[in-house]
Amino acid sequence: MTSESTSGWRPVLLWGLASLVAAATIVSFILWGLNGPAYLVDLIAAYCL
C-alpha cells in the first residue's frame, strides 16, 4: 500500500470528524436551549432557598 492510496481517505476522515464535531455542537446547543434556562432557575433556587 502506498501513501497515495491512503491520502484519498484523509479528506474523507477529516470531513467526517468535522461533521461529528458540528453535530455534537448543534445538539448541545439545542439541549441547552431546551433545558438550560430551567436548569439555571432550579440551581439558583436551590442555592437561594
C-alpha positions as CSV (number, residue, x, y, z in Angstrom):
1,M,0.0,0.0,0.0
2,T,1.4,3.4,-0.9
3,S,0.8,6.7,0.6
4,E,-1.0,7.8,-2.5
5,S,-3.8,5.2,-1.9
6,T,-4.3,6.3,1.7
7,S,-4.2,10.0,1.0
8,G,-7.6,9.8,-0.6
9,W,-9.1,8.7,2.7
10,R,-7.6,11.5,4.7
11,P,-10.0,14.3,3.5
12,V,-13.0,11.9,4.0
13,L,-11.9,11.2,7.5
14,L,-11.3,14.9,8.3
15,W,-14.7,15.8,6.9
16,G,-16.4,13.0,8.8
17,L,-14.7,14.2,12.0
18,A,-15.7,17.8,11.4
19,S,-19.2,16.7,10.7
20,L,-19.4,14.8,14.0
21,V,-18.0,17.8,15.9
22,A,-20.5,20.1,14.3
23,A,-23.4,17.7,15.0
24,A,-22.3,17.4,18.7
25,T,-22.1,21.2,19.0
26,I,-25.6,21.7,17.4
27,V,-27.1,19.0,19.7
28,S,-25.6,20.5,22.8
29,F,-26.9,24.0,21.9
30,I,-30.4,22.5,21.2
31,L,-30.3,20.7,24.6
32,W,-29.1,23.8,26.3
33,G,-31.9,25.8,24.7
34,L,-34.5,23.3,25.9
35,N,-33.2,22.5,29.4
36,G,-30.6,25.3,30.1
37,P,-32.8,28.1,31.5
38,A,-34.9,25.7,33.6
39,Y,-31.7,24.1,35.0
40,L,-30.3,27.5,35.8
41,V,-33.5,28.6,37.6
42,D,-33.6,25.4,39.6
43,L,-29.9,25.8,40.5
44,I,-30.4,29.4,41.7
45,A,-33.5,28.4,43.6
46,A,-31.6,25.6,45.3
47,Y,-28.8,27.8,46.4
48,C,-31.0,30.7,47.5
49,L,-33.7,28.8,49.4
